[in-house]
């Protein structure tokens, strides 16, 4: 990890200890300087998957920045006595970078999500971000990753956003990030929210760190994902005990 920020390590994953604004500014500087940059936006679910899959854990540790995307990560840092200032969510970062990209006439490549979502983004993105040069928009249902990577290399975008879900998106990025001199970032289900096919929690729920609860009520199938939280917190408490002793 070549992060310019101090980090807080939660279950072997080093999270940047900074604000969203400072982080976004650092990423923008790296894009301007044409530095290959790998960003992981991690929540407790990703941390637990990494805990159980050492190869994936090693892969996350090669990222330039791992951001605390989820109140569970902030809770974990608090338990460790090393609090983080705020959540840095994938969706907010994506929006900030797209707005900046539009203002600065930068280029972006989008890969992931369902064909219907990509079809909507073809209309929505140029309207919302008129200055952004969209050099690629393709869904996540591809059989050959190399072909997609070759196209990204040919287009040489300033920013690549992969909405393939974890661990697929991070594996894809780690394999191909060095084919361009720009940003590569995994954004999970963010394309669905951008396209309006999935609603984001209203501001009240976001401010009170209850976005996870709102989304679980809306999508009960997420309950299984929320179930990792108690186990995650138990492991973090064990880490805190080890560090004290």
C-alpha positions as CSV (number, residue, x, y, z in Angstrom):
1,X,0.0,0.0,0.0
2,X,1.4,3.4,-1.0
3,X,-1.1,5.5,0.9
4,X,-0.1,9.0,2.0
5,X,-2.4,8.7,5.0
6,X,-1.9,7.0,8.3
7,X,-3.9,3.8,8.6
8,X,-5.9,1.9,11.2
9,X,-5.6,-1.9,10.7
10,X,-8.9,-3.7,11.3
11,X,-8.5,-7.6,11.1
12,X,-5.4,-7.2,8.9
13,X,-6.9,-4.7,6.5
14,X,-5.3,-1.2,6.6
15,X,-8.0,1.6,6.4
16,X,-7.0,5.1,5.6
17,X,-7.4,7.5,8.6
18,X,-8.6,10.7,6.9
19,X,-11.7,12.6,5.7
20,X,-13.6,11.9,2.5
21,X,-12.6,15.4,1.2
22,X,-8.8,14.8,1.8
23,X,-9.0,11.3,0.3
24,X,-10.8,12.5,-2.9
25,X,-8.3,15.3,-3.3
26,X,-5.4,12.8,-3.0
27,X,-6.9,10.5,-5.7
28,X,-7.5,13.5,-8.0
29,X,-3.8,14.5,-7.7
30,X,-2.7,11.0,-8.5
31,X,-5.0,10.9,-11.6
32,X,-3.5,14.2,-12.8
33,X,0.0,12.8,-12.2
34,X,-1.0,9.7,-14.2
35,X,-0.3,7.3,-11.3
36,X,-1.9,3.8,-11.4
37,X,-4.1,3.8,-8.3
38,X,-6.1,0.9,-6.8
39,X,-8.9,1.9,-4.4
40,X,-10.9,-0.6,-2.3
41,X,-14.1,0.5,-0.6
42,X,-14.5,-2.0,2.2
43,X,-17.3,-2.8,4.6
44,X,-17.3,-5.5,7.4
45,X,-18.6,-8.1,4.9
46,X,-15.5,-7.6,2.7
47,X,-13.2,-7.7,5.8
48,X,-14.8,-11.0,6.9
49,X,-14.4,-12.5,3.4
50,X,-10.8,-11.4,3.5
51,X,-10.4,-12.9,6.9
52,X,-11.6,-16.3,5.6
53,X,-9.7,-16.1,2.2
54,X,-6.0,-15.3,2.7
55,X,-5.4,-14.8,-1.0
56,X,-8.1,-12.1,-1.2
57,X,-6.7,-10.6,2.0
58,X,-3.2,-10.3,0.4
59,X,-4.8,-8.8,-2.7
60,X,-6.6,-6.0,-0.6
61,X,-3.3,-5.3,1.1
62,X,-1.8,-4.4,-2.3
63,X,-4.4,-1.6,-2.8
64,X,-3.1,2.0,-2.6
65,X,-6.1,3.0,-0.5
66,X,-8.7,1.0,1.5
67,X,-11.6,3.3,2.6
68,X,-14.0,2.6,5.5
69,X,-17.3,2.1,3.6
70,X,-19.6,1.1,6.4
71,X,-20.4,2.1,10.0
72,X,-19.2,-1.3,11.1
73,X,-15.6,-0.3,10.1
74,X,-15.9,2.9,12.2
75,X,-17.2,0.8,15.1
76,X,-14.3,-1.5,14.7
77,X,-11.7,1.3,14.8
78,X,-13.4,2.7,17.9
79,X,-13.2,-0.6,19.7
80,X,-9.4,-0.7,18.8
81,X,-9.1,2.8,20.4
82,X,-8.0,4.3,17.1
83,X,-11.2,6.1,15.8
84,X,-11.7,7.1,12.1
85,X,-13.2,10.5,11.3
86,X,-16.0,9.4,9.0
87,X,-17.3,6.9,6.5
88,X,-15.8,7.2,3.0
89,X,-18.4,5.4,0.9
90,X,-17.9,4.1,-2.6
91,X,-21.0,5.8,-3.9
92,X,-20.1,9.3,-2.5
93,X,-16.5,8.9,-3.8
94,X,-17.8,7.8,-7.2
95,X,-20.1,10.8,-7.5
96,X,-17.4,13.3,-6.4
97,X,-15.0,11.9,-9.0
98,X,-17.5,11.9,-11.8
99,X,-18.4,15.6,-11.0
100,X,-14.7,16.4,-10.9
101,X,-14.1,14.4,-14.1
102,X,-16.9,16.4,-15.8
103,X,-15.5,19.7,-14.7
104,X,-11.9,18.8,-15.7
105,X,-12.9,16.9,-18.9
106,X,-11.4,13.6,-17.8
107,X,-12.2,10.2,-19.2
108,X,-13.9,7.3,-17.5
109,X,-14.6,3.6,-18.3
110,X,-17.5,1.8,-16.6
111,X,-17.7,-2.0,-16.3
112,X,-20.2,-4.1,-14.4
113,X,-23.9,-4.3,-13.4
114,X,-26.8,-5.7,-15.6
115,X,-27.3,-4.8,-19.2
116,X,-30.5,-2.9,-18.3
117,X,-28.5,-0.7,-15.8
118,X,-25.8,0.0,-18.4
119,X,-28.5,1.0,-21.0
120,X,-29.9,3.5,-18.5
121,X,-26.4,4.9,-17.7
122,X,-25.9,5.5,-21.4
123,X,-28.6,8.2,-21.2
124,X,-28.1,9.4,-17.6
125,X,-24.3,9.9,-17.4
126,X,-24.0,12.3,-20.4
127,X,-26.9,14.4,-19.0
128,X,-25.5,14.5,-15.4
129,X,-21.8,14.8,-16.3
130,X,-21.7,16.6,-19.6
131,X,-17.9,17.3,-19.5
132,X,-17.0,13.6,-18.8
133,X,-15.5,11.7,-21.6
134,X,-17.1,8.2,-21.4
135,X,-14.8,5.9,-23.2
136,X,-16.4,2.6,-22.2
137,X,-19.7,1.4,-20.8
138,X,-20.2,-2.4,-20.6
139,X,-22.1,-4.7,-18.4
140,X,-20.6,-7.3,-16.0
141,X,-21.8,-10.3,-18.0
142,X,-18.6,-11.0,-20.0
143,X,-17.0,-14.4,-20.4
144,X,-13.5,-13.2,-21.2
145,X,-12.0,-10.6,-18.8
146,X,-8.9,-10.3,-21.0
147,X,-10.9,-8.8,-23.9
148,X,-12.4,-6.2,-21.5
149,X,-9.0,-5.4,-20.1
150,X,-7.6,-5.0,-23.7
151,X,-10.3,-2.5,-24.5
152,X,-9.6,-0.6,-21.3
153,X,-5.8,-0.6,-22.1
154,X,-6.6,0.7,-25.6
155,X,-8.9,3.5,-24.3
156,X,-6.4,4.4,-21.5
157,X,-9.1,6.2,-19.3
158,X,-8.2,8.4,-16.4
159,X,-10.7,6.4,-14.2
160,X,-12.0,2.8,-14.4
161,X,-15.0,2.0,-12.2
162,X,-15.7,-1.7,-11.8
163,X,-19.2,-2.7,-10.4
164,X,-18.7,-6.4,-10.4
165,X,-19.2,-7.1,-6.7
166,X,-16.6,-8.4,-4.4
167,X,-14.3,-10.4,-4.6
168,X,-14.6,-10.4,-8.4
169,X,-14.1,-6.6,-8.9
170,X,-10.9,-6.5,-6.8
171,X,-9.5,-9.6,-8.5
172,X,-10.2,-8.0,-11.9
173,X,-8.5,-4.7,-10.8
174,X,-5.5,-6.4,-9.2
175,X,-4.9,-8.4,-12.4
176,X,-5.2,-5.5,-14.9
177,X,-4.6,-2.2,-13.1
178,X,-1.1,-1.8,-14.5
179,X,-2.4,-1.6,-18.1
180,X,-3.3,2.1,-17.5
181,X,-1.9,5.1,-15.7
182,X,-5.1,6.0,-13.8
183,X,-7.6,5.1,-11.1
184,X,-9.1,1.7,-10.7
185,X,-11.9,1.4,-8.1
186,X,-14.4,-1.2,-7.2
187,X,-17.8,0.3,-6.6
188,X,-20.1,-2.7,-5.9
189,X,-23.8,-1.8,-6.5
190,X,-23.2,1.9,-7.2
191,X,-24.2,1.7,-10.9
192,X,-27.7,0.6,-9.8
193,X,-28.0,3.6,-7.6
194,X,-26.6,6.0,-10.3
195,X,-29.1,4.5,-12.8
196,X,-32.0,4.9,-10.3
197,X,-32.8,1.1,-10.3
198,X,-32.0,0.9,-6.6
199,X,-32.8,3.8,-4.3
200,X,-30.3,5.1,-1.8
201,X,-31.4,5.6,1.8
202,X,-32.8,9.1,2.5
203,X,-30.4,11.6,4.1
204,X,-31.8,11.1,7.6
205,X,-30.9,7.4,7.5
206,X,-27.4,8.2,6.1
207,X,-26.7,10.8,8.8
208,X,-27.7,8.5,11.6
209,X,-25.6,5.7,10.2
210,X,-28.7,3.6,9.6
211,X,-28.3,3.2,5.8
212,X,-27.7,-0.5,6.3
213,X,-31.0,-0.9,8.2
214,X,-33.0,1.1,5.6
215,X,-31.6,-1.1,2.8
216,X,-32.2,-4.3,4.7
217,X,-35.9,-3.3,5.2
218,X,-36.1,-2.6,1.5
219,X,-34.2,-5.8,0.5
220,X,-34.7,-8.5,3.1
221,X,-32.3,-10.8,1.2
222,X,-29.5,-8.6,2.7
223,X,-30.3,-10.0,6.1
224,X,-27.8,-12.8,5.4
225,X,-25.1,-10.2,4.7
226,X,-25.9,-8.3,7.9
227,X,-25.5,-11.5,9.9
228,X,-21.6,-11.3,9.6
229,X,-21.6,-8.2,11.8
230,X,-21.7,-9.8,15.3
231,X,-18.9,-12.3,14.3
232,X,-16.9,-9.4,12.9
233,X,-17.3,-7.3,16.1
234,X,-16.3,-10.3,18.2
235,X,-13.1,-10.8,16.2
236,X,-12.3,-7.0,16.4
237,X,-12.7,-7.2,20.2
238,X,-10.3,-10.1,20.3
239,X,-7.8,-8.0,18.3
240,X,-8.2,-5.2,20.8
241,X,-7.5,-7.5,23.7
242,X,-4.4,-8.9,22.0
243,X,-3.1,-5.4,21.3
244,X,-3.6,-4.4,25.0
245,X,-1.8,-7.4,26.3
